[in-house]
Amino acid sequence: MFNDAAADANSMYNYYKEVSYDQLEVTTTFYPTTATTVVSYQDSQPRAYYQPYNEVTNTSGYQDDDERKEREHALLKSAVDYVSPQIPDSLDVDADDDNYVDNVCFIIYGDPDGWSELLWPHMWSLYFTEAYINEKRVLTYNFQLQTSLYSSGVGVLCHEMFHSLGAPDLYHYIDDGLQPVYKWDIMEINLNPPQHMGAYMKCRYGTWISSIPEITSDGAYNLNPLTSPTNNCYKVASPYSSTEYFMVEYRKKSGTFENSLPGEVLLEGEKMYPVLAGVAVPDHPVLTPRE
């Protein structure tokens, strides 16, 4: 699930190697160390302590966001302090040399609770308290639930990891019935195996696409699938705004990861027929699949 580098393996390592066009390799080491069994840190507080307060069913639960933050961060600091003596000094936990651990993934035993509650998969920063690995501060982390990994698998791992790289969610936090990008981007709906993120997201947050060429005149334009490292997207300026533009990309059901797509682009010979177009605003893209 994490490090499998075998051809066609559904793993986070293979996913980021593919979506980044071989520019990013995410390798994971596991602690506490063990030979053949899974060993975990067990906290002194019961599970209910990390769940929302209820005057009838859970009087020990957290009562507001501040209390939730304090409890979550104290839990994770305790877990880091427990395992950090086992982590060898030779392990490079700070590849970009910013004095912070690049990323830590905590896997919590059991089922998730409700969306946005403490026991729900998320990415956050450990800013309320301080914990260190090899003298580097732990800040950015992914918080996963055991059974979510059974059901959502590599999809939820890669979704949260892309948050750690700076990407936002593309789904609406309020249930308004709208799905801006539907299943065409892992940051709205994470499939398993996970699908690629859109070209704009790759360029803006992954920097794996150096620039997006703009179409400024009529003509026939060739477009490779998004899985190709070159000639894989265009943008077209909006006639209604100087700060918005349409993204055009070709998505094809293929390979391990793009096979999860709900469909694929239609082509007429070598001419482009876009399946995905939409509006992107600086720092907060909103894309809409074309029917």
ROMAR-740638 format. One record per residue: x, y, z of N, C-alpha, C in turn; residue number from 0; residue in three letters. Coordinates in steps of 0.1 Angstrom, whole numbers. Layout:
! residues N
> nc1,nc2,nc3,cac1,cac2,cac3,cc1,cc2,cc3,torlum,titi
> X,Y,Z,X,Y,Z,X,Y,Z,NUM,Ala
...
END
This chain:
! residues 291
> nc1,nc2,nc3,cac1,cac2,cac3,cc1,cc2,cc3,torlum,titi
> 8,-12,0,0,0,0,9,13,0,0,Met
> 20,12,7,28,24,8,40,24,-2,1,Phe
> 48,13,-1,61,13,-8,62,4,-20,2,Asn
> 52,-4,-23,53,-14,-33,57,-7,-47,3,Asp
> 68,-11,-52,73,-5,-64,72,-15,-76,4,Ala
> 65,-26,-74,63,-35,-85,55,-29,-96,5,Ala
> 57,-33,-108,49,-28,-119,34,-30,-117,6,Ala
> 27,-20,-119,12,-20,-118,7,-22,-104,7,Asp
> 16,-21,-94,12,-21,-80,4,-9,-76,8,Ala
> -7,-10,-69,-15,1,-64,-9,5,-51,9,Asn
> 1,15,-51,8,19,-39,10,34,-40,10,Ser
> 12,41,-29,14,55,-29,27,58,-36,11,Met
> 37,50,-34,50,52,-41,48,53,-56,12,Tyr
> 41,42,-62,39,42,-76,30,54,-81,13,Asn
> 20,57,-72,11,68,-76,19,81,-78,14,Tyr
> 26,85,-68,33,98,-70,44,98,-80,15,Tyr
> 50,86,-82,60,85,-92,54,87,-106,16,Lys
> 41,82,-108,34,83,-121,29,97,-123,17,Glu
> 21,103,-113,15,116,-115,25,127,-116,18,Val
> 37,125,-110,47,135,-111,57,134,-122,19,Ser
> 54,124,-131,63,121,-142,77,118,-138,20,Tyr
> 78,110,-128,91,105,-122,99,116,-115,21,Asp
> 92,127,-111,98,138,-103,97,137,-88,22,Gln
> 88,128,-83,86,127,-69,85,112,-65,23,Leu
> 93,108,-56,92,94,-50,89,96,-35,24,Glu
> 78,90,-31,74,91,-17,77,77,-11,25,Val
> 87,76,-2,90,64,4,87,65,19,26,Thr
> 83,54,25,78,54,39,85,44,47,27,Thr
> 88,48,60,94,39,69,84,38,81,28,Thr
> 83,26,87,73,23,97,79,21,111,29,Phe
> 72,28,121,76,26,135,63,25,144,30,Tyr
> 64,18,155,75,11,161,80,-1,152,31,Pro
> 93,-3,153,99,-14,144,94,-27,149,32,Thr
> 93,-36,139,89,-50,143,93,-59,131,33,Thr
> 94,-72,134,98,-81,123,86,-86,115,34,Ala
> 76,-92,122,66,-99,115,52,-95,119,35,Thr
> 50,-87,130,37,-83,135,36,-68,135,36,Thr
> 24,-63,136,21,-48,137,21,-44,152,37,Val
> 30,-35,155,31,-30,169,27,-15,169,38,Val
> 19,-11,179,15,3,179,16,9,193,39,Ser
> 16,22,193,16,30,206,2,30,211,40,Tyr
> 0,27,224,-13,28,230,-13,40,240,41,Gln
> -22,49,238,-23,61,246,-29,57,260,42,Asp
> -27,66,269,-32,64,283,-47,68,284,43,Ser
> -52,76,274,-66,80,274,-75,71,266,44,Gln
> -87,69,270,-96,60,263,-100,67,249,45,Pro
> -106,59,240,-110,64,227,-120,75,229,46,Arg
> -129,74,238,-140,84,240,-134,98,242,47,Ala
> -122,99,248,-116,112,251,-113,119,238,48,Tyr
> -112,112,227,-109,118,214,-121,119,205,49,Tyr
> -133,118,211,-145,119,204,-154,130,209,50,Gln
> -163,135,202,-171,147,206,-179,144,219,51,Pro
> -180,155,227,-187,154,240,-202,152,237,52,Tyr
> -208,144,246,-223,142,246,-227,140,260,53,Asn
> -236,148,265,-240,148,279,-246,135,284,54,Glu
> -250,127,275,-255,114,279,-246,102,276,55,Val
> -240,102,263,-232,91,259,-217,92,260,56,Thr
> -212,105,261,-198,107,262,-194,119,269,57,Asn
> -194,119,282,-191,131,290,-176,134,291,58,Thr
> -168,125,286,-154,127,286,-149,133,273,59,Ser
> -157,135,263,-153,139,250,-150,154,250,60,Gly
> -144,158,238,-140,172,237,-152,181,233,61,Tyr
> -152,193,238,-164,202,237,-163,213,227,62,Gln
> -151,216,222,-150,226,212,-137,224,204,63,Asp
> -135,232,194,-124,230,185,-110,232,192,64,Asp
> -110,241,202,-97,243,209,-94,230,217,65,Asp
> -104,224,224,-102,212,231,-98,201,222,66,Glu
> -105,200,211,-101,189,201,-87,190,197,67,Arg
> -83,203,194,-69,205,189,-59,201,200,68,Lys
> -61,205,212,-52,202,223,-51,187,225,69,Glu
> -62,180,225,-62,166,227,-55,158,215,70,Arg
> -58,162,203,-52,156,192,-37,158,191,71,Glu
> -33,170,194,-18,172,193,-11,166,205,72,His
> -17,166,216,-11,159,228,-9,144,225,73,Ala
> -19,138,218,-19,124,215,-7,121,205,74,Leu
> -6,129,195,4,127,185,18,130,190,75,Leu
> 19,140,199,33,142,205,37,130,213,76,Lys
> 27,124,220,31,112,228,35,101,219,77,Ser
> 28,99,208,32,88,199,46,91,193,78,Ala
> 49,103,189,62,106,183,73,104,194,79,Val
> 70,109,206,80,107,217,83,92,220,80,Asp
> 72,84,218,74,69,220,83,63,210,81,Tyr
> 81,67,197,89,60,187,102,66,183,82,Val
> 104,79,186,115,86,181,129,80,185,83,Ser
> 130,74,197,143,68,200,146,56,191,84,Pro
> 136,50,184,139,39,175,143,43,161,85,Gln
> 142,56,158,145,61,145,160,64,143,86,Ile
> 167,57,134,181,59,133,185,73,128,87,Pro
> 196,78,133,200,92,129,203,92,114,88,Asp
> 206,81,108,209,80,94,197,82,85,89,Ser
> 185,81,90,173,83,82,170,98,80,90,Leu
> 170,102,67,168,116,64,153,119,64,91,Asp
> 149,126,74,135,130,76,132,144,71,92,Val
> 142,151,66,141,165,62,148,167,48,93,Asp
> 142,162,38,148,162,25,150,176,19,94,Ala
> 142,186,23,143,199,18,150,208,27,95,Asp
> 156,203,38,165,210,47,158,223,53,96,Asp
> 145,222,57,139,234,63,137,232,78,97,Asp
> 144,222,83,144,219,98,130,213,103,98,Asn
> 122,209,94,109,202,97,109,188,91,99,Tyr
> 104,179,98,102,165,92,92,167,80,100,Val
> 96,161,69,88,163,57,73,159,58,101,Asp
> 70,148,64,56,144,66,56,132,75,102,Asn
> 46,131,84,44,120,92,30,115,91,103,Val
> 28,102,89,15,96,88,12,88,100,104,Cys
> 1,92,107,-3,84,119,-15,76,115,105,Phe
> -15,63,118,-26,54,115,-33,50,128,106,Ile
> -45,54,130,-52,52,143,-61,39,142,107,Ile
> -60,31,152,-68,19,152,-83,21,152,108,Tyr
> -90,13,144,-105,13,144,-111,21,133,109,Gly
> -124,24,135,-132,31,125,-132,46,126,110,Asp
> -134,53,115,-136,68,116,-149,72,122,111,Pro
> -149,84,127,-162,90,132,-167,98,121,112,Asp
> -175,109,124,-181,117,114,-171,126,107,113,Gly
> -175,131,95,-166,140,88,-163,152,96,114,Trp
> -150,156,96,-143,167,102,-142,166,117,115,Ser
> -146,154,123,-143,152,137,-129,147,139,116,Glu
> -124,146,151,-110,143,153,-106,129,147,117,Leu
> -115,119,149,-112,106,143,-117,105,129,118,Leu
> -112,113,120,-115,113,106,-103,116,98,119,Trp
> -100,109,87,-88,112,79,-86,126,76,120,Pro
> -74,132,79,-72,146,76,-57,149,75,121,His
> -53,160,70,-40,166,71,-40,178,80,122,Met
> -30,180,88,-30,191,97,-15,194,101,123,Trp
> -13,204,109,0,208,114,0,207,129,124,Ser
> 11,202,134,12,200,149,18,212,155,125,Leu
> 10,223,156,15,236,160,12,239,174,126,Tyr
> 3,231,181,0,234,195,10,230,205,127,Phe
> 18,220,200,28,214,209,40,211,200,128,Thr
> 51,207,206,63,204,198,68,190,200,129,Glu
> 71,183,189,77,170,189,88,169,179,130,Ala
> 98,161,181,110,161,173,114,147,169,131,Tyr
> 119,145,157,125,133,152,139,137,146,132,Ile
> 149,131,151,163,135,147,165,150,147,133,Asn
> 161,156,157,162,170,160,155,179,149,134,Glu
> 146,173,142,137,181,132,123,181,138,135,Lys
> 117,192,137,104,194,143,93,187,134,136,Arg
> 84,180,141,73,174,133,62,185,132,137,Val
> 58,188,120,47,198,118,36,192,109,138,Leu
> 39,190,96,29,185,87,27,170,90,139,Thr
> 14,166,91,11,152,93,-2,148,86,140,Tyr
> -3,135,83,-15,129,78,-21,120,89,141,Asn
> -34,121,91,-41,113,102,-50,104,95,142,Phe
> -47,91,96,-55,80,89,-62,71,99,143,Gln
> -73,65,95,-80,55,103,-78,41,97,144,Leu
> -76,32,105,-73,18,101,-83,13,91,145,Gln
> -96,13,94,-106,8,85,-108,16,73,146,Thr
> -105,29,73,-106,37,61,-96,33,51,147,Ser
> -85,28,56,-75,23,46,-79,10,40,148,Leu
> -87,2,47,-93,-10,41,-102,-6,30,149,Tyr
> -111,3,32,-122,7,23,-117,16,12,150,Ser
> -109,27,15,-105,37,6,-91,34,1,151,Ser
> -83,27,8,-70,22,4,-60,33,1,152,Gly
> -53,31,-10,-43,41,-15,-49,54,-18,153,Val
> -62,54,-22,-68,67,-25,-68,77,-14,154,Gly
> -71,73,-2,-72,83,9,-57,86,13,155,Val
> -48,77,12,-34,80,15,-29,91,5,156,Leu
> -32,90,-7,-26,99,-17,-34,113,-16,157,Cys
> -47,113,-13,-54,125,-11,-48,133,0,158,His
> -46,127,12,-41,135,23,-26,139,20,159,Glu
> -19,130,13,-5,134,10,-4,146,1,160,Met
> -13,147,-8,-13,159,-17,-17,172,-9,161,Phe
> -25,170,1,-27,181,11,-14,186,17,162,His
> -5,176,20,8,179,26,17,187,16,163,Ser
> 14,185,4,22,192,-7,15,206,-10,164,Leu
> 4,209,-3,-2,222,-5,-15,223,-12,165,Gly
> -20,212,-17,-32,212,-25,-45,213,-16,166,Ala
> -55,220,-21,-67,221,-13,-77,210,-17,167,Pro
> -87,209,-9,-99,201,-13,-106,208,-24,168,Asp
> -112,200,-33,-120,205,-44,-135,203,-42,169,Leu
> -138,195,-32,-153,193,-29,-158,204,-20,170,Tyr
> -171,207,-20,-177,217,-12,-179,212,2,171,His
> -175,220,12,-176,215,26,-191,215,31,172,Tyr
> -199,223,24,-213,223,27,-220,215,16,173,Ile
> -229,206,20,-235,197,11,-246,204,3,174,Asp
> -242,210,-9,-251,217,-17,-255,210,-30,175,Asp
> -251,197,-31,-254,189,-43,-245,191,-54,176,Gly
> -236,200,-53,-227,203,-64,-214,195,-63,177,Leu
> -209,191,-74,-196,183,-75,-187,190,-85,178,Gln
> -179,200,-81,-171,208,-91,-163,200,-101,179,Pro
> -156,189,-96,-148,181,-106,-151,166,-105,180,Val
> -161,163,-97,-166,149,-96,-154,139,-95,181,Tyr
> -153,129,-102,-143,119,-101,-130,121,-110,182,Lys
> -130,133,-115,-119,136,-124,-106,141,-117,183,Trp
> -107,143,-104,-96,148,-96,-96,142,-82,184,Asp
> -85,137,-77,-84,130,-65,-88,139,-53,185,Ile
> -87,152,-55,-89,162,-44,-104,165,-42,186,Met
> -113,159,-51,-127,159,-48,-132,146,-43,187,Glu
> -130,135,-51,-134,122,-48,-121,113,-50,188,Ile
> -117,107,-39,-105,98,-41,-110,84,-43,189,Asn
> -106,78,-55,-110,65,-59,-99,55,-54,190,Leu
> -101,43,-56,-91,33,-53,-91,22,-63,191,Asn
> -80,21,-72,-68,29,-72,-71,44,-75,192,Pro
> -63,53,-69,-66,67,-71,-63,72,-85,193,Pro
> -72,81,-89,-70,88,-102,-60,99,-101,194,Gln
> -55,104,-112,-47,116,-112,-54,128,-107,195,His
> -47,138,-102,-52,151,-100,-52,158,-114,196,Met
> -60,169,-115,-60,176,-128,-47,183,-131,197,Gly
> -46,188,-144,-33,194,-148,-31,207,-141,198,Ala
> -41,215,-138,-39,227,-130,-33,224,-117,199,Tyr
> -38,214,-110,-33,211,-97,-19,206,-97,200,Met
> -16,198,-108,-2,193,-110,8,205,-111,201,Lys
> 3,215,-119,12,226,-121,13,235,-109,202,Cys
> 2,239,-103,1,248,-92,8,243,-79,203,Arg
> 4,230,-76,8,225,-63,20,215,-63,204,Tyr
> 20,207,-74,31,197,-76,43,203,-83,205,Gly
> 41,213,-91,51,219,-100,57,208,-109,206,Thr
> 49,198,-112,54,187,-122,51,191,-136,207,Trp
> 42,201,-138,40,207,-151,46,221,-150,208,Ile
> 56,224,-157,63,237,-155,54,249,-159,209,Ser
> 47,248,-170,38,259,-174,27,253,-182,210,Ser
> 16,261,-183,4,257,-191,3,265,-204,211,Ile
> 5,260,-216,5,268,-228,-9,273,-230,212,Pro
> -10,285,-236,-23,291,-238,-27,291,-253,213,Glu
> -39,287,-256,-44,288,-269,-50,302,-272,214,Ile
> -44,309,-281,-49,323,-284,-54,325,-298,215,Thr
> -54,314,-306,-60,316,-320,-67,303,-324,216,Ser
> -76,304,-333,-83,292,-338,-73,282,-345,217,Asp
> -76,270,-344,-68,260,-351,-70,246,-345,218,Gly
> -63,236,-350,-63,223,-346,-51,220,-337,219,Ala
> -54,215,-325,-43,213,-315,-43,199,-310,220,Tyr
> -31,193,-310,-29,179,-305,-28,179,-290,221,Asn
> -33,169,-284,-32,168,-269,-29,154,-265,222,Leu
> -19,152,-257,-16,139,-252,-24,136,-239,223,Asn
> -26,124,-235,-33,121,-223,-25,127,-211,224,Pro
> -32,130,-200,-26,136,-189,-15,127,-183,225,Leu
> -15,114,-186,-4,106,-181,9,108,-188,226,Thr
> 8,115,-199,21,119,-207,27,131,-200,227,Ser
> 41,131,-199,47,143,-193,48,155,-202,228,Pro
> 44,154,-214,45,166,-223,32,168,-231,229,Thr
> 30,180,-235,18,184,-243,5,178,-238,230,Asn
> 3,180,-225,-9,173,-219,-20,183,-214,231,Asn
> -19,195,-217,-29,205,-213,-28,218,-220,232,Cys
> -39,226,-220,-39,239,-225,-48,248,-216,233,Tyr
> -46,261,-218,-56,270,-211,-61,279,-222,234,Lys
> -73,284,-220,-80,293,-229,-86,304,-220,235,Val
> -82,317,-223,-86,328,-215,-101,329,-216,236,Ala
> -107,333,-204,-122,335,-204,-125,348,-210,237,Ser
> -135,349,-218,-139,362,-224,-147,371,-214,238,Pro
> -149,365,-202,-157,372,-192,-149,378,-181,239,Tyr
> -136,374,-180,-128,378,-169,-113,378,-172,240,Ser
> -106,388,-166,-92,388,-169,-84,380,-159,241,Ser
> -90,374,-149,-83,366,-139,-88,351,-140,242,Thr
> -96,347,-149,-101,334,-150,-98,328,-164,243,Glu
> -97,315,-165,-94,308,-177,-99,294,-177,244,Tyr
> -101,288,-189,-106,275,-190,-94,265,-192,245,Phe
> -94,254,-184,-84,244,-186,-89,233,-195,246,Met
> -80,228,-204,-84,217,-213,-74,206,-211,247,Val
> -78,194,-209,-69,182,-207,-76,170,-212,248,Glu
> -68,160,-216,-73,148,-222,-71,137,-212,249,Tyr
> -82,131,-207,-81,120,-197,-85,107,-204,250,Arg
> -77,97,-203,-79,84,-209,-78,73,-199,251,Lys
> -88,64,-199,-88,52,-190,-77,43,-194,252,Lys
> -67,42,-185,-55,34,-188,-47,32,-176,253,Ser
> -38,22,-176,-29,19,-166,-35,16,-153,254,Gly
> -27,16,-142,-32,13,-129,-41,23,-123,255,Thr
> -38,36,-125,-45,47,-118,-56,54,-126,256,Phe
> -53,57,-138,-64,63,-146,-75,53,-150,257,Glu
> -73,41,-148,-84,31,-151,-96,33,-142,258,Asn
> -95,41,-131,-106,44,-122,-115,55,-127,259,Ser
> -111,61,-138,-119,73,-143,-133,68,-147,260,Leu
> -143,77,-146,-157,74,-150,-159,73,-165,261,Pro
> -149,77,-173,-150,77,-187,-137,82,-193,262,Gly
> -138,86,-206,-126,92,-212,-129,101,-223,263,Glu
> -120,109,-228,-122,119,-238,-126,112,-252,264,Val
> -133,119,-260,-136,115,-273,-127,122,-283,265,Leu
> -121,115,-293,-112,120,-302,-117,119,-316,266,Leu
> -114,129,-325,-117,128,-339,-103,129,-346,267,Glu
> -98,117,-350,-85,117,-356,-74,122,-346,268,Gly
> -67,132,-350,-57,138,-341,-62,151,-335,269,Glu
> -74,154,-338,-79,167,-333,-84,166,-318,270,Lys
> -83,176,-311,-87,176,-297,-102,178,-295,271,Met
> -108,170,-286,-121,172,-282,-121,171,-267,272,Tyr
> -122,182,-260,-120,183,-246,-131,176,-238,273,Pro
> -127,168,-228,-137,162,-219,-137,169,-206,274,Val
> -127,177,-203,-127,184,-190,-124,199,-193,275,Leu
> -133,207,-189,-130,222,-190,-136,229,-178,276,Ala
> -131,241,-176,-137,248,-164,-130,260,-161,277,Gly
> -133,266,-150,-128,279,-146,-118,277,-135,278,Val
> -107,284,-135,-97,283,-125,-94,297,-120,279,Ala
> -96,299,-107,-93,312,-101,-80,311,-93,280,Val
> -71,321,-93,-58,320,-86,-60,314,-72,281,Pro
> -52,304,-69,-51,297,-56,-63,289,-52,282,Asp
> -73,289,-61,-85,281,-57,-92,277,-70,283,His
> -87,266,-77,-93,262,-89,-106,256,-88,284,Pro
> -115,259,-97,-128,252,-97,-130,247,-111,285,Val
> -130,234,-113,-131,228,-127,-144,221,-128,286,Leu
> -150,221,-140,-162,214,-142,-161,205,-154,287,Thr
> -164,192,-152,-164,183,-164,-174,186,-174,288,Pro
> -170,186,-187,-180,188,-197,-188,175,-200,289,Arg
> -201,176,-202,-209,165,-205,-206,159,-219,290,Glu
END
